[in-house]
Structure formats: structure tokens, C-alpha cells
């Protein structure tokens, strides 16, 4: 059985609240799970202690049993000091495309041209 430590969404529309659960990877995101390990409330401030709460003993138990944390849960575990920090690739998603870069260069050239003429 492939186990995952992942988030199960709760809360109402536009007011998310997540449970950190140990579940079989074949089950639905909000479906059947084995054990609830903690909570994550993204609406709280980032420095709030209640934003992420986990039962570290049980999380450690499931990691020893071979459960794989999802990306978001792995970040929580890194912040808690349970797992070593992992280098992540910067996929350059935030960079503008070719046309936007060209438009910005054209605008800069157009703005520089009147300054040179004076």
C-alpha cells in the first residue's frame, strides 16, 4: 500500500482549512484516510503558531513506515526541522515571455530616444 502524508481540504468556499493526514495514495484527496496528523490553516498569519500544527511523533512514525510527504507537507516538515532542506529548481515561471520582453525593450528604447535628441 503506497502511503502519503498529504493535505485534505475542508472549510467552506474561499475559506480553506486543511487536515494533514496519512492516507493511501489511491484514495481521493478528501476521501478515506488512515490517521489525522495535524492541521494547516492558510488564512492565519505566516508567523502564527496555529497556522501549522502537527503531531510530530505520529508524523515520524509514518515516515519510518515509508509514507511519502507531498511537496507542501515536505515544506512544513523542513520548517519544523524533521527533514533536511531540499534544493528546488527555479522553473522561471515568473519571467515574461519573448514578446513581453521585446515590448519592454522597445518601450525603453523609445523613452531613451527623446532624451538623446536633446
BELUR-V150695 format. One record per residue. N is the residue number from 0. RES is the residue in one letter. PSI is psi in whole degrees, -180 to 180 (* if undefined). D_LAST is the distance of its C-alpha to the last C-alpha in Angstrom with 1 decimal. Layout:
[[N | RES | PSI | D_LAST] [N | RES | PSI | D_LAST]]
//
This chain:
[[0 | X | 123 | 74.3] [1 | X | 111 | 70.5] [2 | X | 144 | 69.6] [3 | X | 147 | 66.1] [4 | X | 114 | 64.9] [5 | X | 178 | 62.5] [6 | X | 139 | 61.3] [7 | X | 124 | 63.3] [8 | X | 140 | 61.4] [9 | X | -168 | 62.9] [10 | X | 174 | 61.8] [11 | X | -177 | 60.8] [12 | X | 129 | 57.9] [13 | X | 15 | 54.5] [14 | X | 67 | 56.5] [15 | X | 150 | 57.3] [16 | X | 127 | 59.8] [17 | X | 145 | 60.9] [18 | X | 138 | 64.1] [19 | X | 118 | 64.1] [20 | X | 156 | 67.0] [21 | X | 120 | 68.9] [22 | X | 158 | 69.5] [23 | X | 134 | 70.6] [24 | X | -18 | 67.5] [25 | X | -13 | 69.1] [26 | X | 159 | 69.4] [27 | X | 159 | 66.8] [28 | X | -48 | 64.0] [29 | X | 13 | 65.8] [30 | X | -147 | 69.2] [31 | X | 138 | 72.1] [32 | X | 164 | 71.5] [33 | X | -47 | 73.8] [34 | X | 141 | 72.7] [35 | X | 125 | 70.1] [36 | X | -17 | 68.4] [37 | X | -169 | 65.9] [38 | X | 159 | 63.2] [39 | X | 122 | 59.5] [40 | X | 98 | 57.8] [41 | X | -10 | 54.1] [42 | X | -16 | 53.6] [43 | X | 161 | 54.3] [44 | X | 150 | 51.7] [45 | X | -27 | 51.0] [46 | X | 2 | 52.6] [47 | X | 138 | 55.7] [48 | X | -25 | 58.9] [49 | X | -2 | 60.3] [50 | X | -46 | 57.5] [51 | X | 121 | 59.3] [52 | X | 128 | 63.0] [53 | X | 149 | 65.2] [54 | X | 96 | 68.7] [55 | X | -33 | 67.8] [56 | X | -45 | 71.5] [57 | X | -37 | 71.7] [58 | X | -45 | 68.3] [59 | X | -41 | 69.4] [60 | X | -48 | 72.7] [61 | X | -34 | 71.0] [62 | X | -39 | 68.6] [63 | X | -30 | 71.7] [64 | X | -7 | 73.3] [65 | X | 9 | 70.4] [66 | X | 138 | 68.3] [67 | X | 125 | 64.7] [68 | X | 148 | 62.1] [69 | X | 173 | 59.2] [70 | X | -48 | 55.6] [71 | X | -44 | 55.2] [72 | X | -36 | 58.6] [73 | X | -37 | 57.9] [74 | X | -39 | 54.9] [75 | X | -42 | 57.1] [76 | X | -35 | 59.6] [77 | X | -42 | 56.9] [78 | X | -33 | 55.9] [79 | X | -12 | 59.6] [80 | X | 10 | 60.1] [81 | X | -40 | 62.7] [82 | X | 150 | 60.7] [83 | X | 150 | 58.4] [84 | X | 141 | 54.6] [85 | X | 137 | 53.6] [86 | X | 132 | 50.4] [87 | X | 146 | 48.7] [88 | X | 136 | 46.4] [89 | X | 109 | 42.9] [90 | X | 6 | 42.7] [91 | X | 33 | 38.9] [92 | X | -30 | 39.8] [93 | X | -7 | 36.9] [94 | X | 143 | 34.1] [95 | X | 157 | 32.2] [96 | X | -174 | 33.2] [97 | X | -47 | 31.4] [98 | X | -41 | 29.9] [99 | X | -38 | 28.6] [100 | X | -42 | 27.1] [101 | X | -45 | 25.4] [102 | X | -41 | 24.1] [103 | X | -39 | 22.7] [104 | X | -42 | 21.0] [105 | X | -43 | 19.5] [106 | X | -42 | 18.3] [107 | X | -40 | 16.6] [108 | X | -40 | 15.0] [109 | X | -38 | 13.8] [110 | X | -33 | 12.4] [111 | X | -27 | 10.6] [112 | X | -47 | 9.2] [113 | X | -31 | 6.7] [114 | X | -34 | 5.7] [115 | X | -30 | 5.5] [116 | X | -26 | 3.8] [117 | X | * | 0.0]]
//
